Amino acid sequence: MRILVVEDDDDVRRALVRTLGRDGHEILAAGSLAACRPLFDAAIFDLGLPDGNGRDLAGELLAAKVVGRALFFTGTTDPAQLAAASALGVVVPKDVAELRRMLRRIERGEPGKGRSET
């Protein structure tokens, strides 16, 4: 299982991570609520997935403040899908170099669509 542990006592948090990790769990640990929001600075979504649309999941994760920014790494040329995705985040064509440039901009804290506001 993947488990999030939010515990402010460093010793208790480390013990939980160690013990649960030995049991085979994948643990993400934080010492405060603020450290959990967002869990991920950015998330990369494809629009067309076999079981749905990445845009829908991005909207859910942004609203829940699980991710800070949504990037849509897509090859679609459908104007309606691209416009809907752009409303939530940054659309990056299927170009790894461009994706990497955008991630560097996010790391530098440059403003852009898809950043969760608190």
C-alpha positions as CSV (number, residue, x, y, z in Angstrom):
1,M,0.0,0.0,0.0
2,R,1.0,3.6,-0.4
3,I,0.5,5.5,2.9
4,L,0.7,9.1,3.9
5,V,1.9,9.7,7.4
6,V,1.4,13.1,8.9
7,E,3.0,13.3,12.4
8,D,4.8,16.3,14.0
9,D,6.9,14.2,16.3
10,D,10.1,13.4,14.4
11,D,10.9,10.3,16.3
12,V,7.3,8.9,16.0
13,R,7.2,9.8,12.3
14,R,10.6,8.1,11.6
15,A,9.5,5.0,13.5
16,L,6.3,4.7,11.6
17,V,8.1,5.2,8.3
18,R,10.7,2.6,9.2
19,T,8.2,0.0,10.6
20,L,5.6,0.4,7.8
21,G,8.4,0.4,5.2
22,R,9.6,-2.9,6.5
23,D,6.1,-4.3,6.0
24,G,6.5,-3.4,2.3
25,H,4.5,-0.2,2.3
26,E,5.5,2.8,0.3
27,I,5.4,5.7,2.8
28,L,5.3,9.5,2.2
29,A,5.8,11.3,5.4
30,A,5.3,14.9,6.5
31,G,5.6,16.8,9.8
32,S,2.8,19.3,9.3
33,L,-0.4,20.0,7.3
34,A,1.5,22.7,5.4
35,A,4.0,20.1,4.3
36,C,1.2,18.1,2.7
37,R,-0.2,21.0,0.6
38,P,0.4,20.4,-2.2
39,L,1.8,16.9,-2.0
40,F,3.3,17.3,-5.5
41,D,4.5,20.6,-7.0
42,A,3.4,19.5,-10.4
43,A,1.6,16.6,-12.1
44,I,1.8,15.6,-15.7
45,F,-1.3,14.2,-17.4
46,D,-2.2,12.9,-20.8
47,L,-5.6,13.9,-21.9
48,G,-6.7,10.7,-23.6
49,L,-6.4,7.8,-21.2
50,P,-8.0,4.4,-21.6
51,D,-10.3,4.9,-18.6
52,G,-11.0,8.6,-18.8
53,N,-9.7,12.0,-19.4
54,G,-6.6,13.3,-17.6
55,R,-8.2,16.7,-17.4
56,D,-10.9,15.4,-15.1
57,L,-8.4,13.9,-12.7
58,A,-6.3,17.1,-12.8
59,G,-9.3,19.2,-11.8
60,E,-9.9,16.9,-8.8
61,L,-6.3,17.0,-7.7
62,L,-6.0,20.7,-8.1
63,A,-9.2,21.4,-6.2
64,A,-8.1,19.1,-3.4
65,K,-4.6,20.8,-3.4
66,V,-2.9,17.5,-3.9
67,V,-0.9,19.0,-6.8
68,G,0.3,22.6,-7.3
69,R,0.3,22.7,-11.1
70,A,-1.2,20.6,-13.8
71,L,0.7,20.0,-17.1
72,F,-0.9,18.3,-20.0
73,F,1.6,16.4,-22.1
74,T,-0.5,15.6,-25.1
75,G,-0.5,14.9,-28.8
76,T,-4.1,15.9,-29.2
77,T,-5.0,18.6,-31.7
78,D,-8.7,18.8,-30.7
79,P,-9.3,22.6,-30.0
80,A,-12.0,21.9,-27.5
81,Q,-9.9,19.5,-25.4
82,L,-6.9,21.9,-25.6
83,A,-9.0,24.8,-24.4
84,A,-10.5,22.9,-21.6
85,A,-7.0,21.7,-20.5
86,S,-5.6,25.2,-20.8
87,A,-8.2,26.4,-18.3
88,L,-6.7,24.1,-15.7
89,G,-3.0,24.2,-16.5
90,V,-0.3,24.3,-19.1
91,V,-0.6,22.3,-22.3
92,V,2.8,21.0,-23.5
93,P,3.0,19.2,-26.8
94,K,4.5,15.8,-26.8
95,D,8.0,17.3,-26.7
96,V,10.2,16.2,-23.8
97,A,12.5,19.2,-24.2
98,E,9.6,21.6,-23.8
99,L,8.3,19.6,-20.9
100,R,11.6,19.9,-19.2
101,R,11.7,23.7,-19.8
102,M,8.3,24.1,-18.3
103,L,9.3,22.0,-15.2
104,R,12.4,24.3,-14.7
105,R,10.1,27.3,-14.8
106,I,8.0,25.8,-12.1
107,E,11.0,25.0,-10.0
108,R,12.0,28.7,-10.3
109,G,8.6,29.7,-9.0
110,E,7.5,31.4,-12.2
111,P,3.8,32.1,-12.3
112,G,1.6,30.2,-14.6
113,K,-1.8,28.4,-14.9
114,G,-2.4,25.4,-12.8
115,R,-0.8,26.7,-9.6
116,S,-3.1,26.0,-6.7
117,E,-4.1,29.1,-4.8
118,T,-4.5,29.0,-1.0
